[in-house]
């Protein structure tokens, strides 16, 4: 199965999240995606753990990253 038309193919969640934090910052990101791991003591590690378990939040973050590109 080829993923030529999938712009997220080959992009790791950690890279995606790091790009978003560098661009928007945690505070702005927490307004865009209303999840506690972006609001209270945010870190890449805790956010990755949450996003890997929570499909709706991951989808929203992926969409933000695509919009930013």
FENPEMO-V57678 format. One record per residue. RES is the residue in one small letter. PSI is psi in radians with two decimals (999 if undefined). Layout:
RES/PSI  RES/PSI
This chain:
x/2.16  x/2.62  x/0.63  x/-0.59  x/0.06  x/1.88  x/-0.24  x/-0.14  x/2.19  x/-0.06  x/2.08  x/2.55  x/-0.65  x/-0.73  x/-0.79  x/-0.84  x/-0.74  x/-0.75  x/-0.78  x/-0.73  x/-0.71  x/-0.63  x/-0.84  x/-0.56  x/2.77  x/-0.73  x/-0.85  x/-0.71  x/-0.66  x/-0.44  x/-0.54  x/-0.64  x/1.90  x/1.37  x/2.51  x/-0.57  x/-0.22  x/-0.30  x/-0.84  x/1.97  x/1.02  x/2.51  x/2.73  x/-0.79  x/-0.87  x/-0.63  x/-0.72  x/-0.76  x/-0.80  x/-0.83  x/-0.56  x/-0.43  x/-0.29  x/1.72  x/-0.78  x/-0.67  x/-0.72  x/-0.75  x/-0.74  x/-0.74  x/-0.73  x/-0.70  x/-0.72  x/-0.74  x/-0.73  x/-0.71  x/-0.59  x/-0.44  x/999
